[in-house]
C-alpha cells in the first residue's frame, strides 16, 4: 500500500523549468539540480555546510555536498520520487538564503 500522505511526486519538465526560473543560480544536471556557492575562505564555506546540514536534518532531505576549499557544490534530487520534486526546489531556496 502506498502512503500518499508522505509520498513525494517527481515534477514535470515544465514544473522544474518554472521552479528554476525563480532560482537562476541553480542548474539542471540530469535528474538533479545543482549550484556551486563561493565564499571568502574555507571557514566560511564550512559554516555554510553546517547550516545546510542542520536544515537537511530538520526537513529530512539530504543533499550531496562537495567542498573544495572555499567552494561548496550542492546537488539536490529526491530519490524516493526518482528525480526532482518540490522538496528540492524548496530546499534550494533555503540554501540560497544561507549563502
LONUPA-752069 format. One record per residue: residue number from 1; x, y, z of N, C-alpha, C in turn; chain; residue in three letters. Coordinates in nm, 2 decimals, m for minus. Example, Ala and Ser with C-alpha at 12.3 -4.5 7.8 and 13.67 -1.06 7.14 Angstrom:
<sites>
<site n="1" n_xx="1.32" n_yy="m0.57" n_zz="0.78" ca_xx="1.23" ca_yy="m0.45" ca_zz="0.78" c_xx="1.32" c_yy="m0.33" c_zz="0.78" chain="A" res="ALA"/>
<site n="2" n_xx="1.28" n_yy="m0.22" n_zz="0.71" ca_xx="1.37" ca_yy="m0.11" ca_zz="0.71" c_xx="1.29" c_yy="0.00" c_zz="0.79" chain="A" res="SER"/>
</sites>
This chain:
<sites>
<site n="1" n_xx="0.08" n_yy="m0.12" n_zz="0.00" ca_xx="0.00" ca_yy="0.00" ca_zz="0.00" c_xx="0.09" c_yy="0.13" c_zz="0.00" chain="A" res="UNK"/>
<site n="2" n_xx="0.06" n_yy="0.22" n_zz="m0.09" ca_xx="0.14" ca_yy="0.34" ca_zz="m0.10" c_xx="0.08" c_yy="0.45" c_zz="0.00" chain="A" res="UNK"/>
<site n="3" n_xx="0.16" n_yy="0.51" n_zz="0.07" ca_xx="0.12" ca_yy="0.61" ca_zz="0.17" c_xx="0.12" c_yy="0.75" c_zz="0.09" chain="A" res="UNK"/>
<site n="4" n_xx="0.01" n_yy="0.79" n_zz="0.04" ca_xx="0.01" ca_yy="0.91" ca_zz="m0.04" c_xx="0.03" c_yy="1.04" c_zz="0.04" chain="A" res="UNK"/>
<site n="5" n_xx="0.01" n_yy="1.03" n_zz="0.17" ca_xx="0.03" ca_yy="1.15" ca_zz="0.26" c_xx="0.18" c_yy="1.18" c_zz="0.27" chain="A" res="UNK"/>
<site n="6" n_xx="0.26" n_yy="1.08" n_zz="0.26" ca_xx="0.41" ca_yy="1.10" ca_zz="0.27" c_xx="0.48" c_yy="1.09" c_zz="0.14" chain="A" res="UNK"/>
<site n="7" n_xx="0.41" n_yy="1.06" n_zz="0.03" ca_xx="0.48" ca_yy="1.04" ca_zz="m0.09" c_xx="0.52" c_yy="1.17" c_zz="m0.16" chain="A" res="UNK"/>
<site n="8" n_xx="0.62" n_yy="1.17" n_zz="m0.23" ca_xx="0.67" ca_yy="1.29" ca_zz="m0.30" c_xx="0.66" c_yy="1.26" c_zz="m0.45" chain="A" res="UNK"/>
<site n="9" n_xx="0.61" n_yy="1.35" n_zz="m0.52" ca_xx="0.59" ca_yy="1.34" ca_zz="m0.67" c_xx="0.70" c_yy="1.40" c_zz="m0.74" chain="A" res="UNK"/>
<site n="10" n_xx="0.75" n_yy="1.33" n_zz="m0.84" ca_xx="0.85" ca_yy="1.39" ca_zz="m0.94" c_xx="0.78" c_yy="1.50" c_zz="m1.02" chain="A" res="UNK"/>
<site n="11" n_xx="0.85" n_yy="1.61" n_zz="m1.03" ca_xx="0.80" ca_yy="1.72" ca_zz="m1.11" c_xx="0.81" c_yy="1.70" c_zz="m1.26" chain="A" res="UNK"/>
<site n="12" n_xx="0.73" n_yy="1.76" n_zz="m1.33" ca_xx="0.74" ca_yy="1.76" ca_zz="m1.48" c_xx="0.85" c_yy="1.85" c_zz="m1.52" chain="A" res="UNK"/>
<site n="13" n_xx="0.89" n_yy="1.84" n_zz="m1.65" ca_xx="0.99" ca_yy="1.93" ca_zz="m1.70" c_xx="0.95" c_yy="2.07" c_zz="m1.69" chain="A" res="UNK"/>
<site n="14" n_xx="0.82" n_yy="2.10" n_zz="m1.72" ca_xx="0.77" ca_yy="2.24" ca_zz="m1.72" c_xx="0.77" c_yy="2.29" c_zz="m1.57" chain="A" res="UNK"/>
<site n="15" n_xx="0.74" n_yy="2.21" n_zz="m1.48" ca_xx="0.74" ca_yy="2.25" ca_zz="m1.34" c_xx="0.89" c_yy="2.28" c_zz="m1.29" chain="A" res="UNK"/>
<site n="16" n_xx="0.98" n_yy="2.20" n_zz="m1.33" ca_xx="1.12" ca_yy="2.22" ca_zz="m1.30" c_xx="1.17" c_yy="2.35" c_zz="m1.36" chain="A" res="UNK"/>
<site n="17" n_xx="1.14" n_yy="2.37" n_zz="m1.49" ca_xx="1.18" ca_yy="2.49" ca_zz="m1.55" c_xx="1.12" c_yy="2.62" c_zz="m1.48" chain="A" res="UNK"/>
<site n="18" n_xx="1.00" n_yy="2.61" n_zz="m1.44" ca_xx="0.93" ca_yy="2.72" ca_zz="m1.37" c_xx="1.00" c_yy="2.74" c_zz="m1.24" chain="A" res="UNK"/>
<site n="19" n_xx="1.03" n_yy="2.64" n_zz="m1.17" ca_xx="1.10" ca_yy="2.65" ca_zz="m1.04" c_xx="1.24" c_yy="2.70" c_zz="m1.05" chain="A" res="UNK"/>
<site n="20" n_xx="1.31" n_yy="2.66" n_zz="m1.15" ca_xx="1.45" ca_yy="2.71" ca_zz="m1.17" c_xx="1.45" c_yy="2.86" c_zz="m1.22" chain="A" res="UNK"/>
<site n="21" n_xx="1.34" n_yy="2.90" n_zz="m1.28" ca_xx="1.33" ca_yy="3.05" ca_zz="m1.32" c_xx="1.34" c_yy="3.13" c_zz="m1.19" chain="A" res="UNK"/>
<site n="22" n_xx="1.29" n_yy="3.08" n_zz="m1.08" ca_xx="1.29" ca_yy="3.16" ca_zz="m0.96" c_xx="1.43" c_yy="3.14" c_zz="m0.88" chain="A" res="UNK"/>
<site n="23" n_xx="1.51" n_yy="3.05" n_zz="m0.93" ca_xx="1.64" ca_yy="3.02" ca_zz="m0.87" c_xx="1.75" c_yy="3.01" c_zz="m0.98" chain="A" res="UNK"/>
<site n="24" n_xx="1.78" n_yy="3.13" n_zz="m1.04" ca_xx="1.87" ca_yy="3.13" ca_zz="m1.16" c_xx="2.01" c_yy="3.08" c_zz="m1.14" chain="A" res="UNK"/>
<site n="25" n_xx="2.06" n_yy="3.07" n_zz="m1.01" ca_xx="2.19" ca_yy="3.02" ca_zz="m0.99" c_xx="2.20" c_yy="2.87" c_zz="m0.99" chain="A" res="UNK"/>
<site n="26" n_xx="2.08" n_yy="2.80" n_zz="m0.99" ca_xx="2.07" ca_yy="2.66" ca_zz="m0.99" c_xx="2.06" c_yy="2.61" c_zz="m1.13" chain="A" res="UNK"/>
<site n="27" n_xx="2.12" n_yy="2.49" n_zz="m1.16" ca_xx="2.11" ca_yy="2.44" ca_zz="m1.30" c_xx="2.06" c_yy="2.29" c_zz="m1.29" chain="A" res="UNK"/>
<site n="28" n_xx="2.00" n_yy="2.25" n_zz="m1.40" ca_xx="1.95" ca_yy="2.12" ca_zz="m1.41" c_xx="2.07" c_yy="2.03" c_zz="m1.45" chain="A" res="UNK"/>
<site n="29" n_xx="2.09" n_yy="1.92" n_zz="m1.38" ca_xx="2.20" ca_yy="1.83" ca_zz="m1.41" c_xx="2.14" c_yy="1.69" c_zz="m1.40" chain="A" res="UNK"/>
<site n="30" n_xx="2.10" n_yy="1.63" n_zz="m1.51" ca_xx="2.04" ca_yy="1.50" ca_zz="m1.51" c_xx="1.91" c_yy="1.51" c_zz="m1.44" chain="A" res="UNK"/>
<site n="31" n_xx="1.89" n_yy="1.42" n_zz="m1.34" ca_xx="1.77" ca_yy="1.42" ca_zz="m1.26" c_xx="1.79" c_yy="1.49" c_zz="m1.12" chain="A" res="UNK"/>
<site n="32" n_xx="1.88" n_yy="1.60" n_zz="m1.13" ca_xx="1.91" ca_yy="1.67" ca_zz="m1.01" c_xx="1.92" c_yy="1.82" c_zz="m1.04" chain="A" res="UNK"/>
<site n="33" n_xx="1.92" n_yy="1.90" n_zz="m0.94" ca_xx="1.96" ca_yy="2.04" ca_zz="m0.96" c_xx="2.08" c_yy="2.07" c_zz="m0.88" chain="A" res="UNK"/>
<site n="34" n_xx="2.16" n_yy="2.17" n_zz="m0.93" ca_xx="2.29" ca_yy="2.18" ca_zz="m0.87" c_xx="2.33" c_yy="2.33" c_zz="m0.87" chain="A" res="UNK"/>
<site n="35" n_xx="2.41" n_yy="2.37" n_zz="m0.76" ca_xx="2.46" ca_yy="2.50" ca_zz="m0.75" c_xx="2.59" c_yy="2.50" c_zz="m0.68" chain="A" res="UNK"/>
<site n="36" n_xx="2.69" n_yy="2.58" n_zz="m0.72" ca_xx="2.81" ca_yy="2.60" ca_zz="m0.65" c_xx="2.81" c_yy="2.74" c_zz="m0.59" chain="A" res="UNK"/>
<site n="37" n_xx="2.84" n_yy="2.74" n_zz="m0.46" ca_xx="2.84" ca_yy="2.86" ca_zz="m0.38" c_xx="2.99" c_yy="2.89" c_zz="m0.35" chain="A" res="UNK"/>
<site n="38" n_xx="3.03" n_yy="3.02" n_zz="m0.36" ca_xx="3.17" ca_yy="3.06" ca_zz="m0.33" c_xx="3.17" c_yy="3.15" c_zz="m0.21" chain="A" res="UNK"/>
<site n="39" n_xx="3.28" n_yy="3.13" n_zz="m0.13" ca_xx="3.29" ca_yy="3.20" ca_zz="0.00" c_xx="3.44" c_yy="3.26" c_zz="0.00" chain="A" res="UNK"/>
<site n="40" n_xx="3.46" n_yy="3.35" n_zz="0.10" ca_xx="3.59" ca_yy="3.41" ca_zz="0.11" c_xx="3.70" c_yy="3.31" c_zz="0.15" chain="A" res="UNK"/>
<site n="41" n_xx="3.66" n_yy="3.21" n_zz="0.23" ca_xx="3.76" ca_yy="3.11" ca_zz="0.28" c_xx="3.70" c_yy="2.98" c_zz="0.32" chain="A" res="UNK"/>
<site n="42" n_xx="3.78" n_yy="2.89" n_zz="0.36" ca_xx="3.73" ca_yy="2.76" ca_zz="0.40" c_xx="3.64" c_yy="2.76" c_zz="0.52" chain="A" res="UNK"/>
<site n="43" n_xx="3.67" n_yy="2.84" n_zz="0.62" ca_xx="3.59" ca_yy="2.85" ca_zz="0.74" c_xx="3.45" c_yy="2.90" c_zz="0.71" chain="A" res="UNK"/>
<site n="44" n_xx="3.44" n_yy="3.00" n_zz="0.62" ca_xx="3.30" ca_yy="3.04" ca_zz="0.58" c_xx="3.23" c_yy="2.93" c_zz="0.50" chain="A" res="UNK"/>
<site n="45" n_xx="3.30" n_yy="2.86" n_zz="0.42" ca_xx="3.24" ca_yy="2.75" ca_zz="0.34" c_xx="3.19" c_yy="2.64" c_zz="0.44" chain="A" res="UNK"/>
<site n="46" n_xx="3.27" n_yy="2.61" n_zz="0.54" ca_xx="3.22" ca_yy="2.51" ca_zz="0.63" c_xx="3.11" c_yy="2.55" c_zz="0.72" chain="A" res="UNK"/>
<site n="47" n_xx="3.11" n_yy="2.68" n_zz="0.75" ca_xx="2.99" ca_yy="2.74" ca_zz="0.83" c_xx="2.86" c_yy="2.72" c_zz="0.75" chain="A" res="UNK"/>
<site n="48" n_xx="2.87" n_yy="2.75" n_zz="0.62" ca_xx="2.76" ca_yy="2.73" ca_zz="0.53" c_xx="2.71" c_yy="2.58" c_zz="0.53" chain="A" res="UNK"/>
<site n="49" n_xx="2.81" n_yy="2.49" n_zz="0.52" ca_xx="2.78" ca_yy="2.35" ca_zz="0.52" c_xx="2.71" c_yy="2.31" c_zz="0.64" chain="A" res="UNK"/>
<site n="50" n_xx="2.75" n_yy="2.36" n_zz="0.76" ca_xx="2.69" ca_yy="2.33" ca_zz="0.88" c_xx="2.54" c_yy="2.38" c_zz="0.88" chain="A" res="UNK"/>
<site n="51" n_xx="2.52" n_yy="2.50" n_zz="0.83" ca_xx="2.38" ca_yy="2.55" ca_zz="0.83" c_xx="2.29" c_yy="2.46" c_zz="0.73" chain="A" res="UNK"/>
<site n="52" n_xx="2.35" n_yy="2.42" n_zz="0.62" ca_xx="2.28" ca_yy="2.33" ca_zz="0.53" c_xx="2.25" c_yy="2.20" c_zz="0.59" chain="A" res="UNK"/>
<site n="53" n_xx="2.35" n_yy="2.14" n_zz="0.66" ca_xx="2.33" ca_yy="2.01" ca_zz="0.73" c_xx="2.22" c_yy="2.02" c_zz="0.84" chain="A" res="UNK"/>
<site n="54" n_xx="2.22" n_yy="2.13" n_zz="0.91" ca_xx="2.11" ca_yy="2.15" ca_zz="1.02" c_xx="1.97" c_yy="2.15" c_zz="0.95" chain="A" res="UNK"/>
<site n="55" n_xx="1.96" n_yy="2.23" n_zz="0.84" ca_xx="1.83" ca_yy="2.23" ca_zz="0.77" c_xx="1.80" c_yy="2.10" c_zz="0.71" chain="A" res="UNK"/>
<site n="56" n_xx="1.89" n_yy="2.03" n_zz="0.65" ca_xx="1.87" ca_yy="1.90" ca_zz="0.59" c_xx="1.81" c_yy="1.80" c_zz="0.70" chain="A" res="UNK"/>
<site n="57" n_xx="1.87" n_yy="1.80" n_zz="0.82" ca_xx="1.82" ca_yy="1.72" ca_zz="0.92" c_xx="1.68" c_yy="1.76" c_zz="0.96" chain="A" res="UNK"/>
<site n="58" n_xx="1.65" n_yy="1.89" n_zz="0.97" ca_xx="1.52" ca_yy="1.94" ca_zz="1.01" c_xx="1.41" c_yy="1.90" c_zz="0.91" chain="A" res="UNK"/>
<site n="59" n_xx="1.44" n_yy="1.90" n_zz="0.78" ca_xx="1.34" ca_yy="1.86" ca_zz="0.68" c_xx="1.35" c_yy="1.72" c_zz="0.63" chain="A" res="UNK"/>
<site n="60" n_xx="1.45" n_yy="1.65" n_zz="0.68" ca_xx="1.48" ca_yy="1.51" ca_zz="0.63" c_xx="1.49" c_yy="1.51" c_zz="0.48" chain="A" res="UNK"/>
<site n="61" n_xx="1.58" n_yy="1.60" n_zz="0.43" ca_xx="1.61" ca_yy="1.60" ca_zz="0.29" c_xx="1.76" c_yy="1.63" c_zz="0.27" chain="A" res="UNK"/>
<site n="62" n_xx="1.84" n_yy="1.53" n_zz="0.23" ca_xx="1.98" ca_yy="1.55" ca_zz="0.24" c_xx="2.05" c_yy="1.56" c_zz="0.11" chain="A" res="UNK"/>
<site n="63" n_xx="2.12" n_yy="1.67" n_zz="0.09" ca_xx="2.19" ca_yy="1.69" ca_zz="m0.04" c_xx="2.32" c_yy="1.62" c_zz="m0.05" chain="A" res="UNK"/>
<site n="64" n_xx="2.37" n_yy="1.60" n_zz="m0.17" ca_xx="2.51" ca_yy="1.57" ca_zz="m0.19" c_xx="2.59" c_yy="1.70" c_zz="m0.18" chain="A" res="UNK"/>
<site n="65" n_xx="2.70" n_yy="1.69" n_zz="m0.10" ca_xx="2.77" ca_yy="1.81" ca_zz="m0.08" c_xx="2.92" c_yy="1.78" c_zz="m0.12" chain="A" res="UNK"/>
<site n="66" n_xx="2.98" n_yy="1.87" n_zz="m0.20" ca_xx="3.12" ca_yy="1.87" ca_zz="m0.24" c_xx="3.18" c_yy="2.00" c_zz="m0.19" chain="A" res="UNK"/>
<site n="67" n_xx="3.29" n_yy="1.98" n_zz="m0.11" ca_xx="3.36" ca_yy="2.10" ca_zz="m0.06" c_xx="3.50" c_yy="2.11" c_zz="m0.13" chain="A" res="UNK"/>
<site n="68" n_xx="3.53" n_yy="2.22" n_zz="m0.19" ca_xx="3.66" ca_yy="2.24" ca_zz="m0.24" c_xx="3.71" c_yy="2.38" c_zz="m0.19" chain="A" res="UNK"/>
<site n="69" n_xx="3.78" n_yy="2.38" n_zz="m0.08" ca_xx="3.83" ca_yy="2.49" ca_zz="m0.01" c_xx="3.72" c_yy="2.59" c_zz="0.02" chain="A" res="UNK"/>
<site n="70" n_xx="3.71" n_yy="2.69" n_zz="m0.07" ca_xx="3.61" ca_yy="2.80" ca_zz="m0.05" c_xx="3.48" c_yy="2.78" c_zz="m0.13" chain="A" res="UNK"/>
<site n="71" n_xx="3.47" n_yy="2.67" n_zz="m0.20" ca_xx="3.35" ca_yy="2.65" ca_zz="m0.28" c_xx="3.28" c_yy="2.52" c_zz="m0.23" chain="A" res="UNK"/>
<site n="72" n_xx="3.14" n_yy="2.54" n_zz="m0.23" ca_xx="3.06" ca_yy="2.43" ca_zz="m0.19" c_xx="2.96" c_yy="2.40" c_zz="m0.30" chain="A" res="UNK"/>
<site n="73" n_xx="2.95" n_yy="2.28" n_zz="m0.35" ca_xx="2.86" ca_yy="2.24" ca_zz="m0.45" c_xx="2.75" c_yy="2.15" c_zz="m0.39" chain="A" res="UNK"/>
<site n="74" n_xx="2.63" n_yy="2.19" n_zz="m0.41" ca_xx="2.51" ca_yy="2.11" ca_zz="m0.36" c_xx="2.44" c_yy="2.05" c_zz="m0.48" chain="A" res="UNK"/>
<site n="75" n_xx="2.41" n_yy="1.93" n_zz="m0.47" ca_xx="2.33" ca_yy="1.86" ca_zz="m0.57" c_xx="2.21" c_yy="1.80" c_zz="m0.50" chain="A" res="UNK"/>
<site n="76" n_xx="2.09" n_yy="1.84" n_zz="m0.55" ca_xx="1.96" ca_yy="1.80" ca_zz="m0.49" c_xx="1.88" c_yy="1.71" c_zz="m0.58" chain="A" res="UNK"/>
<site n="77" n_xx="1.83" n_yy="1.61" n_zz="m0.53" ca_xx="1.74" ca_yy="1.52" ca_zz="m0.60" c_xx="1.66" c_yy="1.44" c_zz="m0.50" chain="A" res="UNK"/>
<site n="78" n_xx="1.54" n_yy="1.41" n_zz="m0.53" ca_xx="1.45" ca_yy="1.33" ca_zz="m0.44" c_xx="1.45" c_yy="1.18" c_zz="m0.48" chain="A" res="UNK"/>
<site n="79" n_xx="1.53" n_yy="1.10" n_zz="m0.42" ca_xx="1.55" ca_yy="0.96" ca_zz="m0.46" c_xx="1.41" c_yy="0.89" c_zz="m0.46" chain="A" res="UNK"/>
<site n="80" n_xx="1.33" n_yy="0.92" n_zz="m0.36" ca_xx="1.20" ca_yy="0.85" ca_zz="m0.35" c_xx="1.11" c_yy="0.88" c_zz="m0.47" chain="A" res="UNK"/>
<site n="81" n_xx="1.13" n_yy="1.00" n_zz="m0.52" ca_xx="1.05" ca_yy="1.04" ca_zz="m0.64" c_xx="1.11" c_yy="1.00" c_zz="m0.77" chain="A" res="UNK"/>
<site n="82" n_xx="1.24" n_yy="0.96" n_zz="m0.77" ca_xx="1.30" ca_yy="0.93" ca_zz="m0.89" c_xx="1.35" c_yy="1.05" c_zz="m0.97" chain="A" res="UNK"/>
<site n="83" n_xx="1.37" n_yy="1.16" n_zz="m0.91" ca_xx="1.41" ca_yy="1.28" ca_zz="m0.98" c_xx="1.39" c_yy="1.41" c_zz="m0.89" chain="A" res="UNK"/>
<site n="84" n_xx="1.35" n_yy="1.52" n_zz="m0.95" ca_xx="1.34" ca_yy="1.64" ca_zz="m0.88" c_xx="1.19" c_yy="1.66" c_zz="m0.84" chain="A" res="UNK"/>
<site n="85" n_xx="1.18" n_yy="1.70" n_zz="m0.71" ca_xx="1.05" ca_yy="1.72" ca_zz="m0.65" c_xx="1.04" c_yy="1.86" c_zz="m0.60" chain="A" res="UNK"/>
<site n="86" n_xx="0.93" n_yy="1.90" n_zz="m0.55" ca_xx="0.91" ca_yy="2.03" ca_zz="m0.48" c_xx="1.00" c_yy="2.04" c_zz="m0.36" chain="A" res="UNK"/>
<site n="87" n_xx="1.03" n_yy="1.93" n_zz="m0.30" ca_xx="1.13" ca_yy="1.93" ca_zz="m0.18" c_xx="1.26" c_yy="1.99" c_zz="m0.22" chain="A" res="UNK"/>
<site n="88" n_xx="1.31" n_yy="1.95" n_zz="m0.34" ca_xx="1.44" ca_yy="2.00" ca_zz="m0.39" c_xx="1.43" c_yy="2.15" c_zz="m0.42" chain="A" res="UNK"/>
<site n="89" n_xx="1.33" n_yy="2.20" n_zz="m0.48" ca_xx="1.32" ca_yy="2.34" ca_zz="m0.51" c_xx="1.31" c_yy="2.42" c_zz="m0.38" chain="A" res="UNK"/>
<site n="90" n_xx="1.23" n_yy="2.37" n_zz="m0.28" ca_xx="1.22" ca_yy="2.44" ca_zz="m0.15" c_xx="1.35" c_yy="2.44" c_zz="m0.08" chain="A" res="UNK"/>
<site n="91" n_xx="1.42" n_yy="2.33" n_zz="m0.08" ca_xx="1.55" ca_yy="2.32" ca_zz="m0.01" c_xx="1.65" c_yy="2.41" c_zz="m0.08" chain="A" res="UNK"/>
<site n="92" n_xx="1.65" n_yy="2.42" n_zz="m0.21" ca_xx="1.74" ca_yy="2.51" ca_zz="m0.28" c_xx="1.72" c_yy="2.66" c_zz="m0.24" chain="A" res="UNK"/>
<site n="93" n_xx="1.59" n_yy="2.69" n_zz="m0.22" ca_xx="1.56" ca_yy="2.83" ca_zz="m0.17" c_xx="1.61" c_yy="2.85" c_zz="m0.03" chain="A" res="UNK"/>
<site n="94" n_xx="1.60" n_yy="2.75" n_zz="0.06" ca_xx="1.66" ca_yy="2.76" ca_zz="0.19" c_xx="1.81" c_yy="2.78" c_zz="0.18" chain="A" res="UNK"/>
<site n="95" n_xx="1.87" n_yy="2.70" n_zz="0.10" ca_xx="2.02" ca_yy="2.71" ca_zz="0.09" c_xx="2.06" c_yy="2.85" c_zz="0.04" chain="A" res="UNK"/>
<site n="96" n_xx="1.99" n_yy="2.90" n_zz="m0.06" ca_xx="2.02" ca_yy="3.04" ca_zz="m0.11" c_xx="2.01" c_yy="3.14" c_zz="0.00" chain="A" res="UNK"/>
<site n="97" n_xx="1.92" n_yy="3.12" n_zz="0.09" ca_xx="1.91" ca_yy="3.22" ca_zz="0.20" c_xx="2.03" c_yy="3.21" c_zz="0.30" chain="A" res="UNK"/>
<site n="98" n_xx="2.09" n_yy="3.10" n_zz="0.30" ca_xx="2.21" ca_yy="3.08" ca_zz="0.39" c_xx="2.34" c_yy="3.14" c_zz="0.34" chain="A" res="UNK"/>
<site n="99" n_xx="2.34" n_yy="3.16" n_zz="0.21" ca_xx="2.47" ca_yy="3.19" ca_zz="0.14" c_xx="2.50" c_yy="3.34" c_zz="0.16" chain="A" res="UNK"/>
</sites>
